[in-house]
Amino acid sequence: MGAERFLSQYAGTGSDRPYAYLLVDHLRWLEHEGLAPENVGFRDLERYMGAVGAKVAAPLRSPWRVGKRPYGNSALSSAASCLKGFYLRQAELGINIELAATLDKRRMPTRQDRDRALLGHITKDMAANPLAPRRIRRRHPKMLPDGARGLLLPAVNSARDRLVVDWLSDGGFRVGELCGLHLCDLHLRKGADCGECRTPHVHVCHREGLPNGARAKTKRPWELTDGTIRGGLIKRVSPAMIHAYFDYLTGEYPRGSSHGMLLVQQHGADRGLPWAPEGVRKMISRAGFLLRDHGCALHTRGARVLPKSKVDLYAAIRRDPKAGLSLRAVRTARSGTQDTG
């Protein structure tokens, strides 16, 4: 009953499904450990966080999630937020008030916190979560790393892949949003019939049960009336995105497809079917490996074009890994670079 009441406040938002999954996993762990929300303690929650992947300096007892990958930093932060919200909600009903008092902490804001807040200069304290892992500062999760577009475009092999790189870079789409787009969602001309945006734009619509498993996280209301999409999340489209779209549609898009989705598979037994988000991620990963093989650094935290001296230096280290840490190898690579100019 308490779990349903807690999850009901997130119904219709992008957090409803992740929080439901995380909370169900936690409740199953409580049952496995012989505990209940009424008598669980803070140390027990720390053990649970350690069981799903957090670094905890305490014995974890019996293993949990056997055969599954541990949570990453983002998933651990979501789990910590879910657990804190759930037990604070339980405390409002008079259940386990001591645990809620331990979880309800405050901290002083950092300079980055003040810069991000509208009235950060008058902020005195902020909510803290003792279960949350150490925060990793990274780029915006919806955008490609800086400089990745110029590195990825020469490494991809098809107009479809170039469309993906251009649309992720210019449009700020999530992979699930991009793979879930239908052709009717694209209004790539000025003064579209929807009347909601003068410039070329795209309607990101939340749909369940798509054949490729894609799903937009945003759940803004939308409707299809007289063959025109209205509502949803509206994103503007750049001229480069329109050019990549027509290049893909006129050159590679299958004429006999009936699903009406934008991205399709081009090889294998499922050729012509909608392209899954995992396929997009693997394509970008393969392109990143090709770039690393040619001396360019494309990392998950950011992308940058290395100076020629550093490219040659890293190439020398890759050719001779054992000498990579020696000072002589570094000087040799640098001197060779200076001689060649």
BELUR-V524534 format. One record per residue. RES is the residue in three letters. PHI is phi in degrees with one decimal (NA if undefined). PSI is psi in radians with two decimals (* if undefined). OMEGA is omega as a letter, one per 30 degrees, with the letter a starting at -180 (none if undefined). Layout:
res=(RES/RES)
phi=(PHI/PHI)
psi=(PSI/PSI)
omega=(OMEGA/OMEGA)
This chain:
res=(MET/GLY/ALA/GLU/ARG/PHE/LEU/SER/GLN/TYR/ALA/GLY/THR/GLY/SER/ASP/ARG/PRO/TYR/ALA/TYR/LEU/LEU/VAL/ASP/HIS/LEU/ARG/TRP/LEU/GLU/HIS/GLU/GLY/LEU/ALA/PRO/GLU/ASN/VAL/GLY/PHE/ARG/ASP/LEU/GLU/ARG/TYR/MET/GLY/ALA/VAL/GLY/ALA/LYS/VAL/ALA/ALA/PRO/LEU/ARG/SER/PRO/TRP/ARG/VAL/GLY/LYS/ARG/PRO/TYR/GLY/ASN/SER/ALA/LEU/SER/SER/ALA/ALA/SER/CYS/LEU/LYS/GLY/PHE/TYR/LEU/ARG/GLN/ALA/GLU/LEU/GLY/ILE/ASN/ILE/GLU/LEU/ALA/ALA/THR/LEU/ASP/LYS/ARG/ARG/MET/PRO/THR/ARG/GLN/ASP/ARG/ASP/ARG/ALA/LEU/LEU/GLY/HIS/ILE/THR/LYS/ASP/MET/ALA/ALA/ASN/PRO/LEU/ALA/PRO/ARG/ARG/ILE/ARG/ARG/ARG/HIS/PRO/LYS/MET/LEU/PRO/ASP/GLY/ALA/ARG/GLY/LEU/LEU/LEU/PRO/ALA/VAL/ASN/SER/ALA/ARG/ASP/ARG/LEU/VAL/VAL/ASP/TRP/LEU/SER/ASP/GLY/GLY/PHE/ARG/VAL/GLY/GLU/LEU/CYS/GLY/LEU/HIS/LEU/CYS/ASP/LEU/HIS/LEU/ARG/LYS/GLY/ALA/ASP/CYS/GLY/GLU/CYS/ARG/THR/PRO/HIS/VAL/HIS/VAL/CYS/HIS/ARG/GLU/GLY/LEU/PRO/ASN/GLY/ALA/ARG/ALA/LYS/THR/LYS/ARG/PRO/TRP/GLU/LEU/THR/ASP/GLY/THR/ILE/ARG/GLY/GLY/LEU/ILE/LYS/ARG/VAL/SER/PRO/ALA/MET/ILE/HIS/ALA/TYR/PHE/ASP/TYR/LEU/THR/GLY/GLU/TYR/PRO/ARG/GLY/SER/SER/HIS/GLY/MET/LEU/LEU/VAL/GLN/GLN/HIS/GLY/ALA/ASP/ARG/GLY/LEU/PRO/TRP/ALA/PRO/GLU/GLY/VAL/ARG/LYS/MET/ILE/SER/ARG/ALA/GLY/PHE/LEU/LEU/ARG/ASP/HIS/GLY/CYS/ALA/LEU/HIS/THR/ARG/GLY/ALA/ARG/VAL/LEU/PRO/LYS/SER/LYS/VAL/ASP/LEU/TYR/ALA/ALA/ILE/ARG/ARG/ASP/PRO/LYS/ALA/GLY/LEU/SER/LEU/ARG/ALA/VAL/ARG/THR/ALA/ARG/SER/GLY/THR/GLN/ASP/THR/GLY)
phi=(NA/-65.5/-66.7/-63.7/-65.2/-68.8/-73.8/-63.9/-74.2/-107.0/-62.0/83.2/-108.9/-73.8/-98.2/-64.9/-71.1/-60.9/-66.2/-64.2/-64.3/-65.9/-70.4/-64.0/-62.5/-67.1/-65.0/-66.5/-65.1/-59.6/-64.6/-64.7/-90.9/73.0/-115.5/-145.7/-57.1/-76.9/-124.2/-72.4/-112.9/-65.5/-63.0/-65.2/-66.6/-63.5/-63.6/-64.5/-61.1/-67.9/-69.5/-97.9/136.7/-77.6/-86.7/-128.3/-87.2/-162.2/-66.0/-98.6/61.4/-71.5/-68.8/-136.6/57.4/-65.7/83.7/-113.5/-70.9/-67.6/-63.7/-81.3/-62.6/-67.2/-67.0/-65.3/-64.4/-65.6/-64.0/-64.0/-65.4/-64.7/-65.5/-63.0/-62.9/-65.9/-77.5/-68.1/-66.8/-64.6/-64.9/-63.8/-94.6/83.0/-109.1/53.2/-69.1/-63.4/-65.1/-62.8/-66.0/-71.4/-80.5/-83.9/-112.1/-126.7/-142.6/-79.4/-73.0/-87.8/-63.3/-66.6/-62.6/-67.7/-68.3/-82.4/-83.6/-64.5/-114.6/-64.3/-70.6/-111.7/-74.2/-98.4/-151.9/-138.9/-68.7/-127.2/-125.1/-67.1/-88.4/-72.3/-73.3/-65.2/-72.0/-105.7/-72.6/-144.0/-66.6/-62.8/-66.0/-92.0/-115.1/-67.8/-60.1/-60.6/82.8/-69.1/-63.3/-65.1/-83.7/-80.0/-57.9/-70.2/-91.7/-87.2/-112.4/-140.7/-65.5/-62.3/-67.7/-66.2/-61.7/-60.7/-64.1/-64.3/-73.2/-67.6/-76.2/-85.2/-88.9/68.2/-76.9/-75.7/-62.5/-64.4/-66.0/-66.3/-72.2/-91.8/-71.3/-104.9/-61.8/-71.9/-79.6/-96.7/-115.4/-97.2/-143.8/-71.7/64.8/-64.9/-67.2/-67.6/70.4/-103.7/-157.1/-72.4/-86.3/-56.2/-156.5/-131.2/-100.9/-89.3/-113.7/-79.5/-130.6/-100.4/75.2/-69.5/-63.3/-96.1/77.1/-75.2/-159.5/-74.6/-73.4/-72.2/-126.7/-75.1/-64.4/-147.6/-153.2/-113.5/-126.0/55.3/77.2/-122.2/-81.5/-132.0/92.1/75.0/-91.7/-95.1/-126.4/-74.9/-120.5/-87.3/-59.6/-65.0/-66.8/-65.1/-62.3/-63.7/-63.9/-70.4/-62.3/-73.6/-68.6/-84.7/-110.1/-130.5/-70.3/-67.9/-73.2/-92.6/-72.3/-112.7/-77.6/74.9/-92.8/-72.9/-96.4/-128.8/-75.9/-112.8/-140.5/85.6/-68.1/-96.0/-60.0/94.1/-84.1/-58.6/-83.4/-82.5/-57.1/-63.4/-64.8/-64.7/-63.6/-67.5/-62.4/-66.5/-65.1/-63.3/-63.9/-63.8/-65.2/-62.0/-66.7/-64.9/-66.6/-100.3/91.4/-100.2/-103.2/-123.2/-105.8/-70.8/-85.3/170.8/-128.2/-151.6/-86.1/-77.4/-59.7/-61.3/-63.3/-71.4/-61.4/-66.6/-64.8/-66.6/-65.0/-65.3/-67.5/-67.9/-67.5/-132.5/-60.8/-66.7/-90.7/-65.0/-93.8/-84.5/-67.5/-63.7/-64.3/-64.7/-65.4/-63.4/-64.4/-67.8/-65.4/-64.3/-68.0/-67.7/-68.5/-78.7/71.8)
psi=(-0.76/-0.63/-0.73/-0.71/-0.67/-0.77/-0.38/-0.47/-0.21/0.14/2.31/0.09/3.03/-0.17/-0.04/-0.82/-0.81/-0.74/-0.64/-0.75/-0.80/-0.72/-0.68/-0.72/-0.69/-0.74/-0.62/-0.65/-0.70/-0.77/-0.66/-0.59/0.01/0.54/3.05/2.74/-0.40/-0.44/0.13/2.55/3.05/-0.67/-0.61/-0.69/-0.63/-0.71/-0.67/-0.77/-0.65/-0.57/-0.46/-0.02/-0.15/2.73/1.92/2.25/1.20/2.66/2.40/-0.08/-2.31/2.51/2.77/2.62/0.86/2.31/0.01/2.66/2.51/2.75/2.54/-3.11/-0.70/-0.75/-0.63/-0.68/-0.70/-0.71/-0.72/-0.71/-0.69/-0.79/-0.74/-0.81/-0.66/-0.80/-0.45/-0.64/-0.65/-0.65/-0.53/-0.41/0.12/0.35/2.18/1.02/-0.57/-0.72/-0.70/-0.65/-0.58/-0.61/-0.48/1.45/2.82/2.73/2.87/2.46/2.55/3.06/-0.67/-0.64/-0.72/-0.64/-0.56/-0.43/2.58/-0.75/0.83/-0.45/-0.28/0.09/2.20/-0.62/2.88/2.78/2.49/2.67/1.92/-0.24/-0.29/2.51/2.99/2.30/2.38/2.03/2.19/3.05/3.03/2.25/-0.31/-0.08/2.62/2.69/2.73/2.27/-0.06/-0.53/-0.83/-0.46/-0.61/-0.63/-0.77/-0.30/-0.28/2.84/-0.15/2.87/-0.58/-0.77/-0.63/-0.63/-0.75/-0.80/-0.79/-0.74/-0.62/-0.62/-0.87/-0.64/-0.31/0.54/2.56/2.74/-0.71/-0.64/-0.76/-0.75/-0.33/0.01/2.42/2.77/-0.55/-0.24/-0.21/2.07/1.45/0.63/2.78/2.53/0.85/2.83/-0.35/-0.49/0.31/-0.20/2.28/-0.67/2.88/2.42/3.04/2.46/2.00/1.96/2.36/2.12/2.41/2.64/0.48/2.57/-0.42/0.07/0.11/2.66/2.21/2.39/-0.61/2.50/0.82/2.51/2.51/2.87/2.70/1.90/2.20/0.64/0.19/2.28/2.31/2.52/-2.79/-2.94/2.08/2.22/2.34/2.76/2.37/2.83/-0.61/-0.63/-0.71/-0.73/-0.78/-0.62/-0.86/-0.56/-0.71/-0.75/-0.65/-0.30/-0.54/-0.31/2.27/2.34/-0.52/0.19/2.42/-0.10/-0.41/0.28/2.73/-0.92/2.28/2.74/2.54/-0.14/2.84/-3.03/-0.44/0.43/2.31/-0.23/2.84/2.48/2.28/2.68/-0.60/-0.60/-0.67/-0.77/-0.69/-0.64/-0.79/-0.64/-0.73/-0.72/-0.66/-0.68/-0.69/-0.68/-0.70/-0.60/-0.41/0.23/0.14/2.56/2.02/1.79/2.91/-0.45/-0.28/2.87/2.48/2.59/2.10/2.57/2.73/-0.60/-0.74/-0.60/-0.82/-0.60/-0.82/-0.59/-0.69/-0.66/-0.65/-0.63/-0.56/1.43/-0.62/-0.55/0.05/-0.49/-0.05/2.54/-0.58/-0.71/-0.68/-0.80/-0.66/-0.77/-0.71/-0.75/-0.65/-0.63/-0.70/-0.60/-0.66/-0.35/*)
omega=(l/l/l/l/l/a/a/a/l/a/l/l/l/a/a/a/l/a/l/l/a/a/l/l/l/l/l/l/l/l/l/a/a/a/l/l/a/a/l/a/a/l/l/l/l/l/l/l/l/a/a/l/a/l/a/l/a/l/a/a/a/a/a/a/a/l/l/l/l/l/l/a/a/l/l/l/l/l/l/l/l/a/l/l/a/a/l/l/l/a/l/l/l/a/l/a/a/l/l/l/l/a/a/a/l/l/l/a/l/l/l/l/l/a/a/a/l/l/a/a/l/l/a/l/a/l/l/a/a/l/a/l/l/a/l/l/a/a/l/a/a/a/l/l/l/l/a/a/l/l/a/a/l/a/a/a/a/l/l/a/l/l/a/a/a/a/l/a/a/a/a/a/l/a/l/l/a/a/l/a/l/a/l/l/a/l/a/l/l/l/a/a/a/l/a/l/a/a/l/a/a/l/l/a/l/l/l/l/l/a/l/l/l/a/l/a/l/a/l/a/l/l/l/a/l/l/a/l/l/l/a/l/a/l/l/a/a/l/l/l/l/l/l/l/a/l/l/a/a/a/a/a/a/a/a/a/a/a/l/l/a/a/a/l/a/a/l/a/a/a/a/l/l/a/a/l/l/l/l/l/l/l/l/l/l/l/l/l/l/l/l/l/a/l/l/a/l/a/l/a/a/l/a/l/a/l/a/a/a/l/l/l/l/l/l/l/l/l/a/a/a/a/a/a/a/a/a/l/l/a/l/l/l/l/l/l/a/l/a/l/none)
